[in-house]
């Protein structure tokens, strides 16, 4: 499995098991989609998530482009390996946060707060939500909500150093969040109680941290292999 493939799998797992975090971040948002009947129809929830995933993908493409720009400095520092290592360290930090062992990863949300203050007012005219299109618009705006989970995967998108791959990684993450976000909208109280169970949070955090550690190990092995088999390195290391 290549680092890019591993990153996509990790993104899906983060989205899927990170529901213990999504319930807290998105619960109020999906609740705001409710109609006069007190419950939003399924198409509203699907529209919301479609807009949200579209914004994630756009951010992923931007991160992939920034990562590809960093490779221009490959001659001065091993940019590709540094970005890959950073992505997996952040993944470990998110796992520790979900398990309740560290809050260090929350610093990632601070830069996004300024952008959120600019973007958030765009959603206000769409309330109350009366159509699937309006729900998608709300999702597109709220996709920029400062969220450590999203920023963790964006760090991985930096490492793939390709806009299309970055967009795909964030789209896969968004698809992974779908079961949890839909459950929050349809079974809000039950999901809220479930996410507060310490064992659930610890298990989710441990799984995400394990993926981060595995990525670090894989990247280290790949680096060693590249140094041993690179034709230029072999030529430089051969006796004159």
C-alpha positions in Angstrom: 0.0 0.0 0.0 1.4 3.4 -1.0 1.4 6.3 1.4 -1.3 7.9 -0.7 -3.5 4.8 -0.5 -2.8 4.5 3.3 -3.8 8.2 3.7 -7.1 7.6 1.9 -7.9 4.6 4.1 -6.9 6.6 7.2 -9.2 9.4 6.1 -12.1 7.1 5.9 -11.4 5.5 9.3 -11.1 9.0 10.9 -14.4 10.0 9.4 -16.1 6.8 10.4 -14.9 6.3 14.0 -14.6 10.0 14.7 -18.4 10.2 15.2 -17.8 10.6 18.9 -16.5 14.1 18.0 -19.0 14.8 15.2 -21.9 14.4 17.5 -20.8 17.3 19.5 -19.7 19.5 16.6 -22.6 18.9 14.2 -25.5 18.1 16.5 -26.8 21.6 16.7 -26.4 22.1 13.0 -28.4 19.1 11.9 -31.0 20.0 14.5 -31.4 23.4 12.9 -32.5 21.7 9.7 -35.8 20.6 11.4 -39.0 21.8 9.8 -42.2 22.8 11.6 -42.9 19.1 12.2 -39.9 19.0 14.5 -37.8 16.7 12.3 -35.9 17.3 9.1 -36.7 15.0 6.2 -33.9 12.7 5.0 -33.3 14.7 1.8 -32.4 17.7 4.0 -29.8 15.7 5.8 -28.4 14.3 2.6 -28.3 17.8 1.0 -26.5 19.2 4.1 -23.9 16.4 3.9 -23.5 16.8 0.1 -22.7 20.5 0.6 -20.4 19.7 3.5 -18.4 17.1 1.6 -18.1 19.5 -1.4 -16.5 22.1 0.9 -14.2 19.4 2.4 -13.1 18.4 -1.1 -12.4 22.0 -2.1 -10.2 22.4 1.0 -8.5 19.1 0.2 -7.7 20.2 -3.3 -6.2 23.4 -1.9 -4.2 21.5 0.6 -2.9 19.1 -2.0 -1.9 22.1 -4.2 0.0 23.7 -1.3 1.7 20.4 -0.6 2.8 20.1 -4.3 4.2 23.6 -4.1 6.3 22.5 -1.1 8.1 20.0 -3.3 9.8 22.9 -5.0 12.0 23.0 -1.9 12.8 19.3 -2.1 16.5 20.2 -2.8 16.8 22.1 0.5 14.8 19.7 2.7 13.0 16.4 2.4 9.6 18.1 2.0 7.7 14.9 1.0 8.8 12.9 4.1 8.4 15.9 6.4 4.8 16.4 5.3 4.0 12.7 5.5 5.5 12.6 9.0 3.6 15.7 10.1 0.3 14.2 8.8 0.7 11.1 10.9 1.8 12.9 14.0 -1.3 15.0 13.8 -3.3 11.7 13.4 -1.8 10.4 16.6 -2.6 13.6 18.4 -6.3 13.4 17.2 -6.5 9.9 18.5 -5.1 11.0 21.9 -7.7 13.8 22.0 -10.6 11.5 21.2 -9.4 9.1 23.9 -9.4 12.0 26.4 -5.6 11.9 26.9 -4.5 15.2 25.3 -6.0 18.4 24.0 -2.9 19.5 22.1 -4.5 18.9 18.7 -7.1 21.7 19.3 -4.5 24.3 18.4 -5.3 23.3 14.8 -8.8 24.9 15.1 -7.5 28.3 16.0 -6.4 29.5 12.5 -9.8 28.4 11.1 -11.7 30.6 13.6 -10.9 33.8 11.6 -12.1 32.3 8.4 -15.2 31.0 10.1 -16.1 34.5 11.2 -16.1 35.6 7.6 -17.9 32.5 6.2 -20.6 31.8 8.8 -22.9 34.8 8.0 -23.4 33.4 4.5 -25.6 30.6 6.0 -27.9 32.9 7.9 -30.2 33.9 5.0 -30.8 30.2 4.3 -32.7 29.7 7.6 -35.3 28.4 8.1 -34.3 25.6 5.7 -37.2 24.9 3.3 -35.5 22.9 0.5 -32.8 20.4 -0.2 -30.9 23.0 -2.1 -30.9 25.4 0.9 -29.7 22.5 3.1 -26.9 21.9 0.7 -26.0 25.6 0.9 -25.9 25.4 4.7 -23.7 22.3 4.5 -21.3 24.1 2.1 -20.9 26.9 4.6 -20.7 24.8 7.7 -18.1 22.6 6.0 -15.7 25.4 7.0 -16.5 25.1 10.7 -13.2 24.9 12.6 -12.9 21.2 13.3 -9.8 19.3 14.5 -11.1 16.2 12.7 -11.2 18.0 9.3 -7.8 19.7 9.9 -6.2 16.3 10.8 -7.2 14.9 7.4 -6.2 18.2 5.6 -2.7 17.6 7.0 -2.7 14.3 5.2 -3.9 16.0 2.0 -0.8 18.2 2.2 1.3 15.1 2.2 -0.2 13.6 -1.0 1.1 16.8 -2.8 -1.6 16.6 -5.5 -4.8 18.6 -5.7 -6.9 15.8 -7.1 -5.6 13.3 -4.5 -6.2 15.8 -1.8 -9.8 16.4 -2.9 -10.4 12.6 -3.0 -9.0 12.2 0.5 -11.3 14.8 2.0 -14.3 13.4 0.0 -13.6 9.9 1.4 -13.3 11.4 4.9 -16.7 13.1 4.4 -18.3 9.8 3.2 -16.9 8.2 6.3 -18.7 10.8 8.5 -22.1 10.1 6.8 -23.3 7.3 9.0 -22.6 9.3 12.1 -24.0 12.6 10.9 -27.2 11.0 9.6 -27.6 9.1 12.8 -27.2 12.4 14.7 -30.0 13.9 12.7 -32.4 10.9 13.0 -31.5 9.5 16.4 -30.0 12.5 18.1 -30.6 11.6 21.8 -29.4 8.0 21.4 -26.3 9.0 19.6 -25.5 11.7 22.2 -25.7 9.1 24.9 -23.6 6.7 23.0 -20.8 9.1 22.4 -20.4 9.9 26.1 -19.4 6.3 26.9 -15.7 6.4 27.9 -14.9 3.0 26.3 -16.3 4.2 23.0 -14.1 7.3 23.0 -11.1 5.4 24.0 -11.6 2.7 21.4 -12.1 5.3 18.6 -9.0 7.3 19.8 -6.9 4.2 20.0 -7.8 3.1 16.4 -7.0 6.5 15.0 -3.7 6.8 16.9 -2.8 3.3 15.7 -3.2 4.4 12.1 -1.0 7.4 12.8 1.8 5.2 14.3 1.5 2.8 11.4 1.9 5.6 9.0 5.0 6.9 10.8 6.5 3.4 10.6 5.5 2.9 7.0 7.0 6.3 6.0 10.3 5.4 7.8 10.5 2.1 6.0 9.8 3.7 2.7 12.5 6.3 3.3 15.1 3.6 4.1 14.1 1.6 1.0 14.3 4.7 -1.2 17.8 5.5 0.1 19.0 2.0 -0.5 17.5 1.5 -4.0 17.7 5.0 -5.5 20.1 4.7 -8.5 21.8 8.0 -7.7 22.4 7.0 -4.1 23.7 3.7 -5.2 26.1 5.3 -7.6 27.3 7.8 -5.0 27.8 5.0 -2.5 29.7 2.7 -5.0 33.5 2.4 -4.8 35.4 4.6 -7.3 
